[in-house]
C-alpha cells in the first residue's frame, strides 16, 4: 500500500470551503507532501485573513469566490490538478427550513465544479458527503444525496478527470460539531440539551477525516464513494464525558429536548441497497469501504450487512474520554 498522499506530490490542489476547520487540517496535511501547492477557495474573507496569519506559507493561494459561481470556478481551477470539494451548507436546522438554499449550494454547485474541472482538465475531484446522505430524512441529507448522484452520474463524463466522493459522520473538534455549542452552554452554567437517550452517531477526528480523503484520492478509479470504518457512541455519553472533562462534575445536568425535524436515532454509512456493490478494504491505514456505481455488477462476494451506528464498534465512556481529551475546545 502506497503512503497516503504520495499520489499528490507536486499537485496544485484546490479546496472549496477551504477556510473552515476541515480546510485547516487538510492544508496542514498537504503541506507535508513535497512540492504541493494549495488554493483555498471560499467566500469568507475574514477566515482567509485568519488562515493567512496562521500558515504564513508561499505555497498557499487564497481565492475569494462562491461555488455557486461557475465563471469564478473556471478561473480558480486553471492549472489545478486535484479538487477537494468541502464547501457546503451543513447546519441541519437552518437547511431544514431553507431547502432551496441547500440545493443551490450542496447540489447544483457540485455540477458547476464537475463542469469546470472537466473544462480545465483537472485530474481528479473528491467531493465530501455525509452519513446523512445515506437513506436521507432531512433536507441537508437529501441535498448531499443528490450531490453524490451528480458526482457518480453521467451528466459530466470525462476522459481526463476522475470523480468520486467520501462519506463520513460527525467530526469531533470541527466548528460544526456539537462540542463548541456545549462549551458555551457549560460556560453559562446551563444544562446540556440531549435530543434522545438512545441517539447514536458515528464519530471520527479531523485527522481521520483527512486520512479518508487521502485514501480516496490514492485509490479512486471512477465514480465511487469511499467510507471509513468508524466507531459510534451515544450522544448522552459524549455529553457526560465532555462535561466531566471540562468541569470535573461527573453528573453535569442534561435535559431531553426531543428529536428534531429530520433527525434519526441511528445513522447509516452503507445502506443495505448498496452492500451488493461494496467491497471492504483492510489496510494499514484502517478499514475502508468502496461503493461502486449502480450500473456496475455486484462484487463476487457475500454482501455485507447494512453498516449503521447500531452495528459498528461502540465507544464506552473510557474510550470517549481518550478520543476527546486534548481537543482544542477543552479548556
KAGIHU-V545517 format. One record per pair of residues at least 6 apart in sequence whose ideal C-beta (glycine too) atoms are under 6 Angstrom apart, sorted by sequence separation. I is the first residue (numbers start at 1). J is the second residue. D is the distance in whole Angstrom. If there is no record, write none. Layout:
((I;J;D) (I;J;D))
//
This chain:
((30;36;5) (89;95;5) (136;142;5) (244;250;5) (65;72;4) (95;102;4) (281;288;5) (15;23;5) (30;38;6) (117;125;5) (132;140;6) (133;141;5) (270;278;6) (132;141;3) (136;145;5) (243;252;3) (280;289;6) (182;192;5) (216;226;4) (15;26;6) (27;38;6) (65;76;6) (133;144;4) (278;289;5) (279;290;5) (133;145;4) (151;163;5) (63;76;5) (89;102;5) (278;291;5) (48;62;5) (130;144;5) (151;165;5) (129;144;5) (133;148;6) (239;254;6) (277;292;4) (89;105;5) (212;228;4) (13;30;6) (89;106;6) (148;165;5) (274;291;5) (88;106;5) (129;148;5) (270;289;6) (277;296;6) (67;87;5) (279;299;5) (19;40;6) (277;298;5) (18;40;4) (37;59;5) (38;60;5) (39;61;5) (40;62;5) (41;63;5) (276;298;4) (18;41;6) (19;42;4) (43;66;5) (9;33;6) (18;42;6) (39;63;5) (41;65;6) (127;151;5) (8;33;5) (9;34;5) (10;35;4) (11;36;6) (12;37;5) (13;38;5) (14;39;4) (15;40;6) (16;41;5) (17;42;5) (19;44;5) (204;230;5) (14;41;6) (276;303;5) (5;33;5) (8;36;6) (19;47;4) (85;113;6) (202;230;5) (275;303;4) (19;48;6) (275;304;5) (202;232;5) (203;233;6) (170;201;5) (172;203;6) (19;51;5) (169;201;6) (200;232;5) (169;202;3) (170;203;5) (172;205;6) (173;206;6) (83;117;6) (200;234;6) (272;306;4) (41;76;5) (171;206;6) (271;306;6) (68;104;6) (107;143;5) (129;165;5) (199;235;5) (102;139;5) (106;143;4) (110;147;4) (270;307;4) (106;144;6) (118;156;5) (124;162;4) (125;163;5) (126;164;6) (127;165;5) (128;166;6) (129;167;4) (131;169;4) (171;209;5) (269;307;5) (73;112;6) (77;116;5) (83;122;6) (107;146;4) (111;150;5) (121;160;5) (122;161;5) (197;236;5) (99;139;4) (103;143;6) (107;147;5) (110;150;5) (118;158;4) (268;308;4) (68;109;5) (102;143;4) (106;147;6) (110;151;6) (115;156;6) (168;209;6) (67;109;4) (70;112;5) (74;116;5) (78;120;6) (80;122;5) (81;123;5) (82;124;5) (83;125;4) (84;126;5) (85;127;4) (86;128;5) (96;138;6) (114;156;4) (194;236;5) (227;269;5) (266;308;5) (267;309;5) (73;116;4) (77;120;4) (96;139;5) (118;161;5) (227;270;6) (266;309;5) (95;139;5) (117;161;5) (168;212;6) (266;310;5) (95;140;4) (92;138;6) (166;212;5) (166;213;6) (192;239;5) (92;140;5) (166;216;5) (16;67;5) (164;216;6) (164;220;4) (162;220;5) (167;225;6) (229;287;4) (162;222;6) (163;223;6) (164;224;5) (165;225;5) (166;226;5) (167;227;5) (182;242;6) (186;246;6) (194;254;5) (228;288;6) (191;253;4) (192;254;5) (193;255;6) (194;256;6) (195;257;6) (227;289;4) (191;254;6) (196;259;6) (22;86;5) (191;255;5) (193;257;5) (195;259;5) (226;290;6) (202;267;6) (14;80;5) (199;265;5) (200;266;5) (224;290;5) (225;291;4) (12;79;6) (198;265;6) (12;80;5) (224;292;6) (12;81;5) (13;82;5) (14;83;5) (15;84;5) (16;85;5) (17;86;4) (11;81;4) (16;86;6) (17;87;3) (223;293;5) (11;82;5) (16;87;4) (131;202;6) (152;223;4) (215;288;6) (241;317;5) (232;309;4) (241;320;5) (232;312;5) (237;317;5) (241;321;5) (231;313;4) (232;314;6) (233;315;4) (238;320;6) (237;320;6) (231;315;5) (245;330;6) (90;176;5) (126;213;6) (233;320;6) (126;216;5) (126;217;6) (124;220;6) (169;267;6) (202;309;5) (201;309;6) (200;309;4) (138;262;3) (137;262;5) (137;264;6) (135;268;5) (134;268;5) (131;267;4) (135;271;5) (134;271;5) (131;269;5) (152;293;5) (183;329;5) (180;329;6) (179;329;5) (21;174;4) (21;175;5) (173;327;5) (96;261;5) (96;262;5) (25;206;4) (29;210;5) (26;210;5) (25;210;5) (5;214;5) (4;214;4) (7;218;5) (1;283;5) (1;284;6))
//
